[in-house]
Amino acid sequence: MPDKSGLTKCSLILPSDRAVQHILHRAKDLLSMLKRRPCAFNHICLGLNIARNEARKYLRQLQQHALNDSVERDGATFFMAARPPKSRR
């Protein structure tokens, strides 16, 4: 319902600290897995025991921070941890 100024008040619902910590923990688990070996999408889901949409979310988060790469091999996409840039001396 609008107030005197004609604006409608609303509440902003943010994820709890616990939810944010869970997301960060899972993304770290995924990155740790990808550092050990490249994984196909299905292997990520099975290895972390997570749903496909959850795996996509974590992969997207890692991509936003340039922490993972992907490569196509034999018709499948494999994800791996990004290699750190080589330092120039």
Secondary structure as GFF3:
##gff-version 3
##sequence-region A 1 89
A	DSSP	alpha_helix	17	36	.	.	.	ID=ss1
A	DSSP	beta_strand	39	40	.	.	.	ID=ss2
A	DSSP	alpha_helix	41	48	.	.	.	ID=ss3
A	DSSP	alpha_helix	52	64	.	.	.	ID=ss4
A	DSSP	beta_strand	68	73	.	.	.	ID=ss5
A	DSSP	beta_strand	76	81	.	.	.	ID=ss6
###
